[in-house]
């Protein structure tokens, strides 16, 4: 994996004016090669700096989300399978808010497109999905391009503290509604 990463970074550095286009295309090809989003965003920060790397990462991640939305709508049975998998992993009653999804995207081991499925589930239309996707991608791109080297050099204690703060923020920003079925609230007694 490290060899592939070094090869990609050398190829982008030699790209000249086409380097941003190559970098954005790596975001689009990332799911095919199982490359983590974090790795691409950190590479963007190293190669282009914080501002340009963040902009290119936002463009690439958003285009990847558009392609994912098109592919998943093209295959409705796969969408149903992914929604049932999401229900098994997260639970039936848990619907995340857009701000929770934005924070969950900061955690590197949570799958990017699983969170995109959560966004599809709470969105009313393609326009609403794209707005939510763009807004939830901004923190991911900014954090991992601006402080990517810092995150990779953290001690395990600092990583634990960072994840504890993120998880507490996710809990605080949760959707505060409870759905109770009629049968559960009024238990029917049979005599």
TIFIVO-662799 format. One record per residue: x, y, z of N, C-alpha, C, CB in turn; residue number from 1. Coordinates in pm, 1 decimal. Atoms other than C-alpha are relative to their C-alpha. Glycine has a CB too. Example, Ala and Ser with C-alpha at 12.3 -4.5 7.8 and 13.67 -1.06 7.14 Angstrom:
ATOM      n.x      n.y      n.z     ca.x     ca.y     ca.z      c.x      c.y      c.z     cb.x     cb.y     cb.z  nr
ATOM     89.0   -119.0      0.0   1230.0   -450.0    780.0     90.0    120.0      0.0    -99.2      2.7    124.6   1
ATOM    -82.0   -119.0     -6.0   1367.0   -106.0    714.0    -77.0    109.0     73.0     41.4     46.2   -141.5   2
***
This chain:
ATOM      n.x      n.y      n.z     ca.x     ca.y     ca.z      c.x      c.y      c.z     cb.x     cb.y     cb.z  nr
ATOM     82.0   -118.5      0.0      0.0      0.0      0.0     86.8    125.4      0.0    -93.5     -0.5    119.9   1
ATOM    -89.5   -114.7     -6.1    285.2    235.1     81.6     67.6     23.0   -134.6    105.1    -19.9    109.5   2
ATOM    -62.2    -11.6    131.6    449.2    162.3   -253.6    -96.2     64.8    -99.4     44.4   -138.3    -51.0   3
ATOM    100.2    -60.3     88.4    126.1    245.8   -437.0    -15.8    147.8     31.6   -135.5    -72.2     13.4   4
ATOM     13.4   -140.0    -40.4     93.7    567.0   -234.4    116.9     84.3    -46.8    -12.7     10.0    150.1   5
ATOM   -117.6    -74.7     46.4    449.1    675.3   -312.7     -1.7     16.8   -151.4    129.1    -70.9     43.2   6
ATOM      7.6     -7.6    146.0    397.3    596.2   -680.8   -103.3    103.6    -43.3    -34.7   -137.7    -59.5   7
ATOM    103.8    -97.1     34.4     74.4    799.2   -692.8     46.4    142.7     27.3   -128.1    -29.2     78.1   8
ATOM    -46.6   -134.5    -32.7    234.1   1096.9   -518.5    106.5     47.3    -98.4     55.1      3.7    142.2   9
ATOM   -102.0    -37.4     98.0    533.2   1093.8   -756.6    -64.7     32.0   -134.4    104.0   -112.8    -16.2  10
ATOM     68.4    -22.1    126.9    299.6   1072.2  -1055.1    -73.3    134.9      0.2    -99.0   -114.7    -27.9  11
ATOM     69.3   -128.9     -9.8     94.8   1369.9   -932.0     99.8    115.7     -1.7    -85.4      5.6    128.2  12
ATOM    -99.8   -107.1     -3.3    407.3   1578.0   -859.9     55.7     28.4   -138.4    113.5    -36.1     95.0  13
ATOM    -52.1    -18.7    134.7    526.7   1522.8  -1217.0   -107.8     46.5    -97.3     61.9   -128.7    -49.8  14
ATOM    112.1    -33.1     87.0    183.4   1610.3  -1356.9     -4.6    144.7    -45.9   -125.8    -31.9     69.0  15
ATOM     -0.2   -140.4     39.1    244.8   1987.3  -1372.8   -137.8     61.9      9.1     53.1     15.0   -140.0  16
ATOM    130.5    -64.2      1.7    -71.7   2170.2  -1476.1   -114.3    -99.9     11.1    -15.6     80.8   -125.8  17
ATOM    104.9    101.6     -6.9   -265.0   1844.8  -1494.1     -6.7    -67.9    137.4     22.6   -104.6   -108.1  18
ATOM     -3.3     62.8   -132.0   -183.9   1755.5  -1133.5   -134.5      9.2     72.7    108.2     64.0     84.8  19
ATOM    131.6     -2.9    -65.9   -517.7   1884.6   -994.4   -101.9    -93.5    -65.4    -54.4    141.5     -0.7  20
ATOM     92.9     89.6     69.4   -709.5   1691.7  -1261.3     31.7   -145.6     34.3      6.9     22.1   -153.2  21
ATOM    -40.1    135.7    -38.2   -509.4   1377.5  -1182.7    -39.1    -29.8    144.5    151.5    -18.5    -18.5  22
ATOM     35.3     18.9   -139.9   -566.4   1426.9   -811.8   -150.2    -22.9     16.3     44.4    120.6     82.5  23
ATOM    145.7     16.8     -6.1   -942.6   1465.8   -857.5    -40.3   -134.2    -58.8    -71.4    114.4    -74.8  24
ATOM     32.4    130.9     58.5   -947.2   1158.3  -1081.6     37.9   -114.2     94.9     72.5    -17.5   -134.9  25
ATOM    -31.9    101.7   -100.5   -773.7    961.1   -802.6   -112.5    -12.2    101.6    132.1     33.7     71.1  26
ATOM    117.0      7.4    -88.0  -1068.6   1053.7   -582.4   -110.5    -84.1    -64.3    -52.7    141.8     32.2  27
ATOM    105.2     75.6     67.3  -1299.3    906.5   -845.5     34.5   -147.6    -12.8    -26.1     58.2   -137.1  28
ATOM    -43.0    138.9     13.0  -1093.4    588.6   -884.0     25.0    -67.2    135.5    125.7     -6.6    -83.9  29
ATOM    -29.0     49.3   -133.7  -1039.8    549.1   -509.9    -83.4   -120.8     41.5    -20.7    109.3     97.9  30
ATOM     77.3    117.6    -42.7  -1333.7    308.6   -448.4     38.6   -127.8    -74.6   -147.7     26.3    -19.3  31
ATOM    -35.1    118.6     77.5  -1214.2     74.9   -723.4    125.4    -67.9     53.6     19.8     36.9   -145.9  32
ATOM   -125.6     53.7    -51.2   -871.4     30.5   -562.4      1.6    -11.3    152.2    114.7     86.4    -45.6  33
ATOM     14.6      9.6   -145.0   -998.9     33.5   -201.1    100.6     87.8     74.0     15.6   -144.2     44.2  34
ATOM    -89.3    -96.4    -64.9   -787.2    337.2   -114.9    -85.4     85.4     93.9     76.3     89.8   -106.4  35
ATOM     79.7    -80.0    -93.7   -910.9    518.9    197.0     -5.0    147.3    -39.9     56.6    -13.0    140.9  36
ATOM     17.3   -142.5     28.5  -1045.7    872.4    158.2    104.2     81.4     74.6   -141.7     46.7     38.2  37
ATOM    -96.3    -71.9    -83.8   -816.5    983.9    438.2    135.7      7.1    -68.8     13.8    -67.9    137.7  38
ATOM   -130.2      3.4     66.8   -506.8    878.2    243.6      5.8    100.7   -115.2     29.4   -141.6    -52.2  39
ATOM      1.8    -93.6    113.3   -608.3   1078.2    -64.4     -1.7    144.3     50.4   -122.8    -26.5    -91.1  40
ATOM      7.1   -136.6    -52.2   -696.4   1387.3    142.0    132.6     43.5     62.6   -112.3     11.0    103.1  41
ATOM   -131.2    -33.3    -57.8   -369.7   1374.3    336.0    100.6     25.1   -111.3     50.3   -113.6     93.4  42
ATOM    -89.4    -21.0    114.4   -183.7   1339.8      5.7    -24.5    135.0    -65.1    -17.9   -111.4   -103.0  43
ATOM     32.0   -131.4     55.8   -367.0   1646.4   -123.5     57.0    113.2     82.6   -149.1     16.6    -11.4  44
ATOM    -59.1   -101.4    -86.3   -253.2   1846.6    177.2    150.3      8.2    -14.3    -35.0    -27.4    142.8  45
ATOM   -145.6      2.5     16.8    105.4   1736.1    130.8     39.9     58.3   -135.5     53.4   -143.9     13.6  46
ATOM    -37.2    -41.1    135.3    108.6   1799.2   -245.4    -37.7    144.2    -34.2    -64.0    -91.7    -98.6  47
ATOM     51.1   -129.1     46.0   -100.7   2114.0   -284.9    -13.0    105.3    108.8   -132.1    -19.6    -63.3  48
ATOM     19.8    -94.1   -109.1   -113.4   2276.3     57.1   -143.0     -8.1     51.1     32.9    143.0    -45.1  49
ATOM    129.2      9.8    -66.6   -412.0   2334.6    280.2   -114.8     50.0    -85.9      3.2     76.6    128.4  50
ATOM    112.2    -60.6     72.7   -625.6   2563.3     65.3    -28.4    -74.9   -129.4     29.0    147.6    -30.3  51
ATOM     21.8     67.1    128.9   -576.5   2407.9   -278.2    -33.7   -148.0     20.5    125.1     14.1    -89.9  52
ATOM     28.4    140.4    -27.4   -571.3   2053.0   -135.6   -142.6    -21.0     48.8     97.6    -53.8    102.4  53
ATOM    138.0      9.2    -48.4   -899.2   2114.2     46.5    -98.7     18.8   -114.4    -25.8    104.4    109.9  54
ATOM     91.2    -24.6    113.4  -1065.6   2255.8   -265.9     -1.8   -119.3    -94.6     41.5    127.6    -76.9  55
ATOM     -5.5    115.1     91.0   -946.1   1969.2   -486.1    -63.2   -123.4     63.8    145.5    -30.1    -40.0  56
ATOM     60.3    114.8    -68.0  -1049.8   1713.0   -224.8   -151.6     12.7      5.7     56.5    -14.1    141.4  57
ATOM    145.5    -20.6     -2.0  -1396.5   1865.9   -190.1    -59.3    -29.9   -136.8    -34.5    144.7     42.7  58
ATOM     48.8     27.4    135.7  -1438.8   1855.9   -568.6      1.1   -150.5    -27.0     86.4     74.4   -105.4  59
ATOM    -11.2    143.5     26.6  -1315.8   1495.7   -590.2    -97.1    -83.2     80.7    139.4    -46.2     28.0  60
ATOM     91.2     76.6    -84.8  -1517.9   1366.0   -295.9   -144.7     23.3    -42.6     18.9     38.0    148.3  61
ATOM    137.0    -29.0     42.3  -1833.4   1541.3   -416.0    -31.8    -68.8   -132.5    -21.3    151.6    -12.6  62
ATOM     22.0     73.1    125.1  -1793.7   1400.0   -767.5    -13.5   -149.9     25.2    114.9     26.5    -98.2  63
ATOM     12.1    141.1    -36.9  -1742.0   1057.3   -611.6   -137.7    -28.8     59.2    110.0    -39.2    100.1  64
ATOM    133.7     16.5    -57.7  -2066.1   1104.6   -415.4   -107.5      4.4   -107.6    -26.7    108.3    104.7  65
ATOM     95.6     -7.1    111.3  -2251.5   1202.7   -735.0     -1.6   -131.9    -75.6     35.1    116.4    -95.8  66
ATOM     -8.9    128.2     72.3  -2126.7    889.7   -911.2    -62.4   -111.3     83.2    147.8    -34.6    -33.8  67
ATOM     58.2    101.6    -87.0  -2220.3    675.9   -610.6   -152.1      7.9     -0.7     52.8     15.3    142.5  68
ATOM    145.8    -18.3      2.4  -2572.5    823.2   -606.1    -58.4    -53.4   -130.6    -36.6    149.2     17.7  69
ATOM     49.2     48.9    128.8  -2615.7    752.5   -978.2      6.0   -150.9    -11.2     78.9     61.5   -112.1  70
ATOM    -15.0    145.6      8.6  -2484.5    397.7   -953.6    -99.0    -69.9     91.9    143.6    -41.8     35.6  71
ATOM     87.1     66.7    -96.4  -2689.6    312.9   -644.3   -146.7     15.0    -40.8     22.4     57.1    141.2  72
ATOM    137.7    -16.1     49.3  -3010.6    452.2   -799.1    -23.7    -85.8   -124.0    -29.1    148.1    -32.0  73
ATOM      8.8     84.0    119.2  -2936.7    252.3  -1113.4    -20.4   -146.2     38.6    126.4     15.1    -86.0  74
ATOM     11.7    137.7    -48.7  -2924.8    -68.2   -905.2    -81.4     -1.6    129.9    141.0    -63.1     22.7  75
ATOM     82.6    -10.2   -121.5  -3222.5    -58.5   -663.9     11.0   -121.2     93.4   -144.1     18.5    -39.1  76
ATOM    -14.0    117.1    -87.7  -3171.5   -415.0   -535.4    125.3     12.0     86.5      5.4   -130.0    -83.5  77
ATOM   -121.4    -22.8    -77.9  -2819.6   -324.3   -428.5    -25.7    103.8    108.6    115.5     45.3    -91.2  78
ATOM     36.2   -100.2    -99.8  -2959.6    -17.4   -252.2    -76.4    -65.8    114.7    -84.4    112.8    -63.8  79
ATOM     75.1     69.6   -104.7  -3204.5   -241.0    -64.9     91.1    -85.8     87.0   -108.9    -86.7    -62.1  80
ATOM    -94.6     82.3    -76.8  -2923.5   -477.4     35.5     87.3     86.6     90.7     88.8    -82.6    -94.9  81
ATOM    -83.1    -89.3    -80.6  -2706.9   -187.3    154.2    -79.3     62.0    114.4     59.7    109.8    -87.5  82
ATOM     83.1    -53.7   -107.0  -2996.6    -39.8    350.9    -25.3   -104.8    108.4   -132.8     50.2    -56.6  83
ATOM     17.5    105.1   -101.4  -3057.8   -376.1    520.4    130.6    -23.2     76.5    -47.4   -132.1    -66.2  84
ATOM   -129.8     11.4    -68.2  -2683.7   -401.8    596.5     19.3    114.7     97.8    115.5     -2.3   -102.2  85
ATOM     -8.6   -117.3    -87.9  -2692.1    -50.0    739.1    -89.1    -18.7    121.9    -40.0    128.5    -76.0  86
ATOM     91.4     24.3   -111.1  -2992.3   -148.5    952.2     58.6   -101.2     97.6   -135.4    -49.0    -51.8  87
ATOM    -61.8     99.3    -87.5  -2805.9   -452.5   1084.3    118.0     58.5     77.5     46.0   -120.3    -81.5  88
ATOM   -118.6    -56.2    -65.1  -2491.0   -253.6   1162.0    -33.2    111.0     98.9     95.0     52.7   -104.0  89
ATOM     25.1   -120.0    -79.7  -2640.3     65.2   1301.4   -128.7    -11.0     81.3     -6.6    122.0    -90.3  90
ATOM    128.5     12.6    -67.9  -2996.9    -25.2   1396.4   -110.7     59.9    -83.4      4.5     66.8    136.6  91
ATOM    114.7    -42.4     80.8  -3343.3     31.3   1261.5    -45.8    140.5     34.2   -114.9    -96.2     18.1  92
ATOM     53.2   -128.4    -43.5  -3438.1    337.0   1465.7    100.6    113.9     -8.5    -49.3    -11.3    139.8  93
ATOM   -101.4   -104.9      1.5  -3112.9    527.5   1416.4      6.7     65.7   -137.4    137.3    -56.9     38.7  94
ATOM    -15.8    -82.4    118.4  -3129.3    800.0   1157.2     87.4    117.2     41.3   -138.9     47.7    -58.5  95
ATOM    -94.7   -104.6    -35.0  -2835.1   1034.8   1164.0    -41.6    132.8    -61.8    141.0    -38.1    -45.5  96
ATOM     16.7   -132.3     59.0  -2850.8   1407.3   1106.2    120.5     26.9    -89.6    -14.8    110.6    110.5  97
ATOM   -110.3    -33.6     90.5  -2630.0   1571.0    846.5    125.5     38.6     78.7    -40.9    115.0    -94.4  98
ATOM   -117.0    -37.8    -80.4  -2404.0   1716.1   1117.2     64.8   -122.2     64.3    -39.9    101.0    108.4  99
ATOM    -58.4    123.3    -52.7  -2359.6   1371.3   1273.6     78.9    -73.5   -107.9   -109.7    -91.2     56.4 100
ATOM    -69.7     66.8    110.0  -2264.6   1227.9    934.5    130.2     72.2    -31.1    -89.3     -6.2   -125.6 101
ATOM   -122.8    -76.0     23.2  -2013.3   1508.8    885.4    106.1    -35.6    104.5    -29.0    151.5      2.9 102
ATOM    -95.1     39.5   -103.5  -1853.0   1416.3   1218.9     43.9   -144.8    -15.3    -60.5     20.9    137.2 103
ATOM    -36.5    140.6     19.7  -1864.6   1043.3   1144.6     97.9    -16.9   -115.2   -124.5    -83.9    -25.5 104
ATOM    -94.6      8.5    111.4  -1678.5   1106.4    819.5    142.3     32.7     42.9    -42.4     93.5   -111.5 105
ATOM   -133.9    -29.7    -50.7  -1387.5   1232.2   1026.0     68.2   -122.9     59.9     -7.4    110.0    104.0 106
ATOM    -56.0    122.5    -57.5  -1341.2    883.9   1174.1     43.8    -88.5   -115.6   -104.1    -74.2     92.8 107
ATOM    -52.9     66.4    119.0  -1115.7    699.0    929.2    -50.7   -141.6    -24.8    146.1     -3.9      9.0 108
ATOM     36.7    139.3     22.0  -1241.7    344.4    984.6   -148.4    -20.4    -28.8     38.6    -81.0    119.4 109
ATOM    139.8     11.9     39.3  -1609.4    418.7    907.2     -6.9     19.5   -151.1    -90.6    104.2     75.7 110
ATOM      1.7      0.1    146.3  -1683.1    345.1    542.8    -71.1    124.6    -53.9    -68.8   -127.4    -52.8 111
ATOM     50.3   -124.4     57.3  -1740.6    659.0    334.6   -137.0    -18.6    -64.6     98.6     53.9   -102.5 112
ATOM    125.4     17.3     72.3  -2019.2    517.6    119.0   -111.5    -56.3     87.9     21.6    -90.6   -118.4 113
ATOM    103.7     35.4    -96.6  -2201.8    365.8    417.6    -64.4    127.7     53.0     58.7    -85.0    116.8 114
ATOM     54.1   -128.9    -43.3  -2239.1    722.7    537.3    -74.6     69.9   -113.4    112.3     89.9     51.9 115
ATOM     76.0    -52.9    113.5  -2348.9    819.8    186.3   -137.8    -64.4     -7.3     76.2    -23.0   -131.6 116
ATOM    129.9     67.5     -6.7  -2624.8    559.7    220.8    -88.4     66.9    105.5     18.1   -150.8     32.2 117
ATOM     75.2    -71.0   -103.4  -2728.5    733.7    543.4    -49.6    134.9    -50.8     86.5     19.7    124.7 118
ATOM     42.9   -127.4     59.0  -2739.2   1063.2    352.9   -113.3    -19.9   -100.5    118.4     69.2    -68.3 119
ATOM    108.1     29.3     95.6  -2951.6    908.6     76.6   -128.7    -25.8     75.3     35.3   -121.8    -89.4 120
ATOM    118.2     35.3    -78.0  -3187.5    779.3    342.5    -70.0    123.4     58.3     38.8    -95.2    112.3 121
ATOM     62.6   -118.2    -59.9  -3245.9   1123.0    500.3    -29.4    110.5   -102.1     89.1     54.8    109.3 122
ATOM     20.8   -102.9    102.1  -3251.3   1318.4    172.8   -132.9    -22.4    -72.4    116.9      0.2   -101.3 123
ATOM    126.4      8.0     71.9  -3572.4   1398.6    -10.6     18.3     -9.4   -150.4    -84.6    119.0     32.6 124
ATOM    -22.8     -2.9    144.9  -3422.4   1450.2   -356.0    149.6      0.3    -27.3    -67.7    124.3    -65.1 125
ATOM   -141.2     -4.1     38.8  -3098.0   1449.9   -551.5     63.7    131.7     42.5     14.9    -19.5   -151.9 126
ATOM    -52.3   -131.5    -37.1  -3055.1   1822.2   -488.4     28.3      6.1    150.5    -99.5    111.2    -40.4 127
ATOM    -18.2      3.3   -144.6  -3099.4   1771.6   -114.5    118.2    -89.5     37.3   -128.3    -49.1     69.2 128
ATOM   -113.4     89.4    -24.5  -2853.3   1478.8   -121.4    131.6     70.0    -32.9    -13.8   -129.3    -83.1 129
ATOM   -124.4    -66.0     39.5  -2592.4   1684.7   -306.1     37.3    111.6     97.2    -12.7     56.3   -141.5 130
ATOM    -27.2   -105.6    -98.1  -2627.2   1975.9    -64.5     54.1    -60.9    129.5   -128.2     82.6     28.6 131
ATOM    -44.6     66.6   -123.0  -2595.1   1743.3    236.2    137.0    -63.0    -18.1   -100.9   -106.6     42.9 132
ATOM   -127.6     64.2     27.2  -2308.3   1556.4     75.1    113.0    102.7     -4.6     -6.5    -77.5   -131.5 133
ATOM   -101.9   -105.0      8.6  -2116.3   1872.9     -6.8     31.8     55.5    138.0    -46.6    113.1    -93.1 134
ATOM    -23.5    -56.6   -133.2  -2164.1   2014.9    343.0     66.9    -99.0     94.6   -130.8     46.8     60.1 135
ATOM    -63.9     98.8    -88.6  -2064.2   1688.8    511.6    140.2    -36.9    -46.6    -85.5   -125.9      8.6 136
ATOM   -135.1     28.5     50.3  -1755.3   1654.0    289.1    100.2    109.7     35.3     -3.8    -18.3   -150.8 137
ATOM    -90.2   -111.9    -27.8  -1611.4   1995.5    378.7     85.6    -24.7    124.5    -80.2    128.4     17.4 138
ATOM    -87.9     25.1   -116.2  -1495.9   1904.8    733.6    102.1   -110.1    -25.0    -83.5    -36.6    121.1 139
ATOM    -91.0    109.5     31.3  -1343.8   1579.0    608.5    119.3     50.3    -80.2    -73.1   -110.2    -77.3 140
ATOM   -107.7    -49.3     85.8  -1144.0   1751.3    334.8     88.2    100.2     74.4    -58.1     64.5   -126.4 141
ATOM    -78.0   -101.9    -69.7  -1038.8   2042.4    554.7     90.0    -60.0    107.1    -92.4    102.5     62.4 142
ATOM    -77.1     55.9   -111.1   -927.8   1840.0    855.8    117.4    -81.6    -50.0    -88.8    -86.2     88.6 143
ATOM   -106.9     90.0     40.5   -728.9   1579.4    667.9    100.8     62.9    -95.2    -58.5   -120.5    -63.6 144
ATOM   -102.9    -67.6     78.8   -556.8   1822.7    431.5     79.7     97.7     84.5    -62.9     72.7   -117.7 145
ATOM    -71.6   -101.5    -77.4   -470.4   2086.9    690.3     83.7    -59.4    112.7    -98.0     99.2     57.4 146
ATOM    -76.6     58.0   -110.7   -361.0   1870.0    980.0     26.1   -148.6    -22.6    -74.2     20.6    132.5 147
ATOM    -22.0    139.6     33.8   -303.8   1540.3    799.5    128.5    -56.3     56.6      0.1    -16.2   -147.2 148
ATOM   -127.2     47.3    -54.9     59.8   1509.6    898.9     -6.3     -7.6    152.0    115.2     91.9    -43.7 149
ATOM     12.7     -1.7   -145.1    -28.1   1600.2   1255.2    -77.5   -123.1     47.8    -69.9    129.6     46.8 150
ATOM     80.2    116.9    -38.3   -294.0   1326.1   1273.3     80.0   -128.7    -16.7   -129.0     -7.0    -83.8 151
ATOM    -76.3    123.3     22.5    -58.4   1065.4   1128.7    113.1    -17.2    100.5     56.7     -1.2   -140.7 152
ATOM   -108.6      8.6    -97.5    207.5   1148.8   1390.5    -48.4      0.1    145.5     95.2    114.5    -21.0 153
ATOM     52.6     -2.8   -136.5    -23.6   1140.9   1693.5     31.9   -128.7     75.6   -151.0     22.7     -2.2 154
ATOM    -16.6    117.6    -84.9     36.1    909.3   1983.7   -136.7    -67.3     17.3     61.9     38.9    139.2 155
ATOM    129.2     67.9    -21.5   -232.0    648.7   2062.0    -88.9     70.0    103.2     24.3   -142.9     44.3 156
ATOM     78.0    -72.7    -99.7   -339.2    854.4   2365.7    -73.4    117.7    -64.1     90.9     49.5    113.6 157
ATOM     63.2   -113.2     66.4   -407.1   1161.0   2150.4   -109.7    -46.7    -97.1    105.7     82.7    -74.7 158
ATOM    102.9     54.5     89.4   -596.9    949.3   1896.0   -123.3    -39.0     80.9     54.3   -122.7    -78.7 159
ATOM    111.3     38.6    -86.7   -812.3    808.2   2178.8    -77.8    123.1     46.9     51.6    -79.6    121.1 160
ATOM     66.0   -123.1    -45.0   -886.5   1159.0   2310.9    -78.3     63.3   -114.9    103.8    100.5     56.0 161
ATOM     66.0    -55.7    117.4   -971.5   1282.8   1960.2   -128.5    -76.7    -32.5     95.0     -2.2   -120.3 162
ATOM    118.2     82.0     28.7  -1212.3    990.2   1900.9   -105.2     14.0    110.1     40.0   -147.7    -15.9 163
ATOM     95.2    -17.9   -109.5  -1370.5   1034.9   2245.8    -75.7    132.0    -14.9     72.5     -4.7    135.6 164
ATOM     65.3   -129.4     22.3  -1440.9   1400.9   2168.7    -96.5    -10.4   -118.1    105.5    111.5    -25.6 165
ATOM     88.1     15.7    115.3  -1584.4   1309.6   1827.6   -125.7    -78.7     34.8     73.9    -68.8   -113.2 166
ATOM    116.2     81.9    -35.8  -1810.1   1038.9   1969.6    -94.2     74.3     94.4     45.4   -130.9     64.6 167
ATOM     87.5    -78.3    -87.9  -1938.6   1271.7   2242.2    -74.0    107.6    -79.1     81.5     64.6    113.6 168
ATOM     68.9    -96.8     85.4  -2017.2   1537.4   1979.4   -109.9    -66.2    -81.9     99.3     69.0    -92.8 169
ATOM    102.9     73.2     75.8  -2205.0   1277.0   1773.7   -120.3    -27.2     89.3     56.8   -133.3    -56.3 170
ATOM    109.9     25.6    -91.8  -2410.9   1189.2   2080.6    -77.2    128.7     29.6     52.6    -61.8    130.0 171
ATOM     65.9   -127.3    -30.7  -2484.9   1555.0   2159.3    -83.6     48.3   -119.2    104.9    106.8     38.3 172
ATOM     68.9    -48.8    119.3  -2589.5   1629.8   1798.9   -101.5    -99.0    -56.7    100.7     33.3   -105.6 173
ATOM     90.8    101.9     51.3  -2816.4   1324.0   1766.5   -140.1     56.5    -19.7     -4.4   -119.9     94.6 174
ATOM    139.7    -34.6     20.8  -3174.4   1344.4   1647.4    -75.3    -36.9    126.5    -59.7    -72.4   -125.5 175
ATOM     63.3     20.1   -129.3  -3382.7   1382.2   1958.4   -149.3    -26.1    -15.2     23.3    120.8     89.6 176
ATOM    138.7     41.9     10.7  -3702.7   1200.2   1875.8     -6.3   -150.2     20.9    -60.8     40.1   -137.3 177
ATOM     19.0    141.3    -28.6  -3838.2    866.7   1979.6   -126.7    -45.8    -69.8     -7.4    -26.5    153.1 178
ATOM    116.4     58.8     65.4  -4072.3    650.7   1773.6    -43.4   -121.4     80.2     31.1    -38.7   -148.1 179
ATOM     55.6    112.5    -74.9  -4293.5    422.8   1976.5   -120.3    -50.2    -77.7    -39.4     40.8    147.2 180
ATOM    113.6     59.4     69.8  -4529.4    184.0   1806.5   -121.0     -0.9     92.7     33.2   -143.9    -48.5 181
ATOM    124.4     -2.0    -74.8  -4892.1    192.1   1914.9    -12.1   -123.5     89.7   -119.1      8.0    -95.7 182
ATOM     11.7    124.1    -75.0  -4876.7   -171.4   2024.9     95.6     -3.3    119.1     26.3   -118.5    -91.1 183
ATOM    -95.8     -2.2   -110.0  -4569.1   -108.4   2239.9    -44.2     93.6    111.5    137.0     41.2    -50.6 184
ATOM     42.7    -96.2    -99.5  -4723.7    191.0   2414.1   -123.1    -49.1     75.2    -28.3    133.9    -65.4 185
ATOM    121.3     55.5    -59.6  -5066.6     40.0   2473.0      6.7   -151.5    -14.4   -129.9     58.3    -67.7 186
ATOM     -9.7    144.4      7.1  -5005.8   -320.6   2554.2   -138.5    -59.5     12.5     93.3    -54.8    109.1 187
ATOM    130.9     62.3      5.9  -5307.5   -526.4   2466.2      0.8   -122.5     91.7    -37.3    -39.1   -146.6 188
ATOM      6.3    117.0    -88.7  -5403.3   -766.3   2740.0   -110.9    -91.9    -49.3    -24.8     42.4    149.3 189
ATOM     98.9     98.6     43.7  -5582.2  -1081.1   2642.6    -46.2    -80.4    120.1     58.1    -93.5   -109.6 190
ATOM     57.3     69.7   -114.4  -5814.0  -1223.3   2905.2    -63.0   -129.7    -43.0   -102.4     86.8     70.5 191
***
